[in-house]
Amino acid sequence: MIRAKKGFILRRLGQEYMVVPVGKASREFNGMIRMNETGAFYWQELEKGATKDGLVKKMLEKFADLEEATARRDLEEFLDTIEIALETDDGA
């Protein structure tokens, strides 16, 4: 299971989305994480807790013409980008 760390919140600023640290998280990470609408979709799922397979499945449902290999690659790139704001349990 992968989850967004406590202390990181998603905010929409115009057409962009930002994940910003608050409280203790702001002492560990001084900055913001910019993301597009797809990233915000992933983030909202990660706030609830998700698996990689579950996230890929949701993306394939959302975008009928998306290939699974592309969805998996894009998800891995996204997770690598926001790694500092994630918690993972074994089996993620």
N, C-alpha and C positions, 0 to 999 in steps of 0.2 A: 504494500500500500504506500502510496506517495501522498503527502499532504503539504499544503502551504504552511510555513512556520507561523506561529502566533507572532504578532507584532509587524506583520507585513499586510498592508491593505491595498486593495485595488481602487483606483480613482479614475474617472473619465474626465479628460480635459479637452473639450472640443471634439475633434475626430480621433484623438489619441487616448490611449489608456496608459496609466502609470501604476506601478506597484511601488509604494513608499513604505519605508520602515518607520515605526513609531515606538516610543518607549525604549526598552532595553535593546530592541533590534536596531534602533537608530544609532546606538553606541557601537554596534558591531559592524554596521554597514552604513556608510555615509553617502547616499546617492539615491537614485531612482532607477527603476527598470521600466524602460519603454516597451510597449507591445501594441500589436495591431488587434483587430477584432477577434481573430482566431486565437491569439495569445490570451486575450481576456476570457474567451470561452473556456480554454484550457484551465486558466487560473480559477475560474468559478467552480469548475469541477474539482480542482485540487483543494479548494477550501473545504470541500465535503469529504475529501479522501477519494483516491481513485487508483486504478492500476493502469499500467501502460496499455494492456490489451483492452481495457474498458474505454480508455480515451480514444484509441484507434477506432474501436467499434462506433463510438459516438460520432467521430469525424466522418466515417464511411456512411453513416446514416444521414448526416447533415449535407454531405456533398456526394451526390450519386455518381459523378464521373471521376471521383478520386480513387486512385489505385492504392491498394493496401501497402505496397512497398514504399510508395511516396509518403503516405500518412505516417508510417513508422519512422522513416528517415526524418521527416519534418518534426515529429514529436521528440525524437532523440535530440535534435539540434536545439529545440526550444528548452527542453529540460536541462541540457548542458548550460544554456545561457542563463537560466534562472536558478541554478543549483544552490546558490547562497541562501535562497528564500524557501528551500524545500527541506522536509523531513521525510525519511524513508524508513519503512519497516522491512524486515527480512521478507524476501519473496517479491519485491517490487519489480 
